[in-house]
Amino acid sequence: MAHDTPTVTRTSAQHEYYKQNNKATMQKQVVNFAIMIFLTLVAFSLVGAGFSANLVLPIILLMAGVQVVLQLYSFMHMEEKTAHEIGVVTMFMWTGMFFAFLMILAFVTIIWWNL
């Protein structure tokens, strides 16, 4: 038996709209991916150049934070949804990152005080 699959026909205007929308989304993703690759190359070059760890570590952490935000909003498609749709998810995400930051800060502080 065949499955009853509904077919949706689009007008040429709808087809062009979806085509342009998909093209713009793909361009954003390619640009974000290129930015992330560039930031990774900068991080590797900073470490490979032999700069001081006190200089390299904050820069790498800053670039990692930028990459996290780019990945969440670009590749997890959070930018495409309205605030109402992802309000709770966004709140939990930022709250989790805040507490993770506090934990890392606490551990780093404890380790530095005991040196």
Rosetta silent file (secondary structure, phi, psi, omega in degrees, C-alpha in Angstrom):
SEQUENCE: MAHDTPTVTRTSAQHEYYKQNNKATMQKQVVNFAIMIFLTLVAFSLVGAGFSANLVLPIILLMAGVQVVLQLYSFMHMEEKTAHEIGVVTMFMWTGMFFAFLMILAFVTIIWWNL
SCORE:     score description
SCORE:     0.000 S_00000001
   1 L     0.000  143.915  179.199    0.000    0.000    0.000 S_00000001
   2 L   -86.422  148.350  176.295    1.160    3.478   -0.739 S_00000001
   3 L   -82.470  144.377  177.017    1.441    6.084    1.929 S_00000001
   4 L   -84.766   97.719  179.573   -0.737    9.126    1.659 S_00000001
   5 L  -105.642  119.735  179.717    1.819   11.885    1.420 S_00000001
   6 L   -73.033  142.163  176.598    0.410   15.333    0.886 S_00000001
   7 L  -105.249  134.919 -179.539    2.082   17.385   -1.779 S_00000001
   8 L  -109.593  124.039  176.984    2.548   21.079   -1.239 S_00000001
   9 L  -104.613  136.800  179.991    2.773   23.281   -4.260 S_00000001
  10 L  -111.364  151.304  173.868    4.332   26.691   -3.982 S_00000001
  11 L   -76.261  167.485  179.455    3.917   29.687   -6.156 S_00000001
  12 H   -65.121  -33.052  177.635    6.954   31.059   -7.926 S_00000001
  13 H   -66.596  -41.984  176.906    7.043   33.978   -5.469 S_00000001
  14 H   -64.571  -40.849  178.755    7.097   31.581   -2.513 S_00000001
  15 H   -61.086  -44.499  178.660    9.783   29.519   -4.195 S_00000001
  16 H   -64.936  -39.152  178.339   11.964   32.595   -4.736 S_00000001
  17 H   -61.721  -48.370 -179.997   11.424   33.722   -1.137 S_00000001
  18 H   -65.057  -36.285  178.755   12.499   30.339    0.267 S_00000001
  19 H   -64.381  -46.223  178.784   15.437   30.216   -2.136 S_00000001
  20 H   -65.780  -40.106  179.895   16.687   33.663   -1.046 S_00000001
  21 H   -63.860  -44.522  178.286   16.097   32.861    2.621 S_00000001
  22 H   -64.792  -37.522  179.038   18.060   29.604    2.376 S_00000001
  23 H   -65.162  -43.820  179.672   20.870   31.357    0.519 S_00000001
  24 H   -65.211  -39.755  178.435   21.150   34.063    3.205 S_00000001
  25 H   -64.279  -43.008  179.917   21.133   31.452    5.978 S_00000001
  26 H   -65.027  -39.525  178.222   23.867   29.446    4.273 S_00000001
  27 H   -63.286  -40.963  177.633   25.984   32.575    3.777 S_00000001
  28 H   -61.734  -42.828 -178.870   25.685   33.403    7.492 S_00000001
  29 H   -66.701  -39.357  178.667   26.741   29.898    8.447 S_00000001
  30 H   -66.520  -41.559  178.652   29.743   29.931    6.111 S_00000001
  31 H   -64.762  -44.211  178.584   30.860   33.334    7.419 S_00000001
  32 H   -63.606  -39.089  177.659   30.467   32.206   11.047 S_00000001
  33 H   -63.981  -42.183  178.380   32.407   29.022   10.297 S_00000001
  34 H   -63.556  -39.646  177.523   35.200   31.050    8.683 S_00000001
  35 H   -62.664  -42.439 -179.516   35.334   33.345   11.727 S_00000001
  36 H   -66.493  -39.516  176.581   35.616   30.332   14.036 S_00000001
  37 H   -63.616  -42.593  178.349   38.403   28.803   11.931 S_00000001
  38 H   -60.992  -45.341  179.321   40.225   32.153   11.965 S_00000001
  39 H   -63.084  -37.345  177.412   39.913   32.422   15.760 S_00000001
  40 H   -65.765  -42.599  178.123   41.241   28.868   16.139 S_00000001
  41 H   -64.088  -38.665  176.721   44.216   29.646   13.903 S_00000001
  42 H   -63.043  -42.464  179.611   44.957   32.799   15.910 S_00000001
  43 H   -62.875  -45.538  178.734   44.861   30.778   19.142 S_00000001
  44 H   -63.863  -38.624 -179.550   47.249   28.145   17.758 S_00000001
  45 H   -69.931  -34.484  176.385   49.603   30.818   16.421 S_00000001
  46 H   -64.294  -42.514  179.210   49.646   32.621   19.783 S_00000001
  47 H   -69.282  -42.207 -178.309   50.594   29.415   21.555 S_00000001
  48 H   -69.086  -25.639 -178.881   53.092   28.425   18.873 S_00000001
  49 L   -76.173  -13.472  176.341   54.777   31.831   18.877 S_00000001
  50 L    82.955   26.186  176.283   55.843   31.334   22.478 S_00000001
  51 L   -68.374  165.031  179.537   54.141   34.335   24.042 S_00000001
  52 L   -63.533  143.605  179.071   53.755   34.515   27.797 S_00000001
  53 H   -64.237  -30.025  178.489   50.974   32.385   29.280 S_00000001
  54 H   -67.382  -24.238  177.001   49.694   35.463   31.137 S_00000001
  55 H   -89.268  -41.826 -172.657   49.059   37.113   27.769 S_00000001
  56 H   -72.617  -42.561 -173.809   47.849   34.095   25.807 S_00000001
  57 H   -58.726  -49.740  178.754   45.379   32.618   28.313 S_00000001
  58 H   -63.452  -35.453  179.689   42.952   35.590   28.542 S_00000001
  59 H   -66.557  -43.409  179.671   42.989   36.047   24.770 S_00000001
  60 H   -65.125  -40.948  178.532   42.237   32.365   24.153 S_00000001
  61 H   -64.458  -38.272  177.165   39.437   32.389   26.733 S_00000001
  62 H   -64.564  -44.886  179.227   37.914   35.470   25.111 S_00000001
  63 H   -66.495  -34.139  176.705   38.057   33.880   21.665 S_00000001
  64 H   -65.423  -39.784  176.952   36.549   30.664   23.068 S_00000001
  65 H   -62.878  -40.861  177.527   33.643   32.669   24.483 S_00000001
  66 H   -62.949  -41.071  179.296   33.067   34.296   21.099 S_00000001
  67 H   -66.049  -37.474  177.916   33.065   30.869   19.460 S_00000001
  68 H   -61.431  -46.356 -179.570   30.542   29.511   21.963 S_00000001
  69 H   -64.323  -42.512  178.370   28.146   32.369   21.232 S_00000001
  70 H   -61.961  -42.187 -179.435   28.608   31.965   17.471 S_00000001
  71 H   -67.176  -40.999 -178.936   27.964   28.238   17.664 S_00000001
  72 H   -65.243  -45.784 -174.666   24.884   28.612   19.832 S_00000001
  73 H   -84.229  -24.557 -178.607   23.236   31.283   17.756 S_00000001
  74 H   -95.945  -56.814 -173.082   24.336   30.149   14.322 S_00000001
  75 H   -84.702  -18.385  174.685   24.612   26.385   14.272 S_00000001
  76 L   -93.977    2.722  175.247   21.956   25.691   16.903 S_00000001
  77 L    58.146   34.333  178.583   19.592   27.988   14.928 S_00000001
  78 H   -76.176  -21.850 -179.637   18.669   30.052   17.984 S_00000001
  79 H   -74.083  -17.891 -177.115   18.672   33.243   15.925 S_00000001
  80 H   -84.706  -15.776 -177.036   15.792   31.975   13.801 S_00000001
  81 L   -96.098  156.624  177.853   13.325   31.579   16.639 S_00000001
  82 L   -78.494  165.330 -178.967   11.408   34.323   18.368 S_00000001
  83 H   -63.863  -32.660 -179.957   12.131   35.308   21.952 S_00000001
  84 H   -66.941  -36.911 -177.536    8.854   33.755   23.071 S_00000001
  85 H   -70.311  -35.481 -175.366    9.779   30.373   21.604 S_00000001
  86 H  -119.103   20.099 -177.493   13.170   30.124   23.244 S_00000001
  87 H   -58.617  -49.438 -178.464   12.818   32.388   26.248 S_00000001
  88 H   -69.151  -40.935  179.793   13.095   29.659   28.873 S_00000001
  89 H   -62.253  -44.258  179.069   15.805   27.799   26.953 S_00000001
  90 H   -64.040  -41.831  179.168   17.856   30.974   26.623 S_00000001
  91 H   -60.873  -46.398  179.325   17.406   31.793   30.298 S_00000001
  92 H   -65.052  -38.110 -179.621   18.618   28.326   31.360 S_00000001
  93 H   -63.323  -50.149 -179.009   21.513   28.474   28.917 S_00000001
  94 H   -68.559  -35.018  176.253   22.808   31.838   30.132 S_00000001
  95 H   -64.387  -42.523  177.250   22.208   30.882   33.772 S_00000001
  96 H   -62.344  -42.231  177.924   24.224   27.688   33.242 S_00000001
  97 H   -65.919  -36.392  178.119   27.055   29.616   31.611 S_00000001
  98 H   -63.051  -46.409  179.675   27.008   32.125   34.468 S_00000001
  99 H   -68.709  -34.822  175.390   27.314   29.383   37.078 S_00000001
 100 H   -63.498  -41.586  176.672   30.008   27.623   35.037 S_00000001
 101 H   -61.864  -43.327  178.738   31.924   30.912   34.925 S_00000001
 102 H   -62.600  -40.003  179.313   31.535   31.305   38.689 S_00000001
 103 H   -65.712  -44.523  178.720   32.805   27.759   39.289 S_00000001
 104 H   -62.862  -43.537  178.128   35.834   28.270   37.049 S_00000001
 105 H   -61.534  -41.165  178.861   36.544   31.600   38.729 S_00000001
 106 H   -64.429  -45.277  179.838   36.273   29.985   42.168 S_00000001
 107 H   -64.350  -42.803  178.818   38.622   27.135   41.241 S_00000001
 108 H   -63.570  -41.477  179.365   41.170   29.480   39.674 S_00000001
 109 H   -64.107  -44.061  179.193   41.031   31.747   42.721 S_00000001
 110 H   -63.347  -41.766 -178.959   41.510   28.836   45.124 S_00000001
 111 H   -66.700  -43.953 -178.580   44.430   27.473   43.109 S_00000001
 112 H   -67.352  -33.737  179.732   46.162   30.880   42.850 S_00000001
 113 H   -70.158  -26.732 -178.125   45.762   31.605   46.555 S_00000001
 114 L   -90.955    2.470  178.079   47.409   28.296   47.464 S_00000001
 115 L   -78.518    0.000    0.000   50.500   28.843   45.298 S_00000001
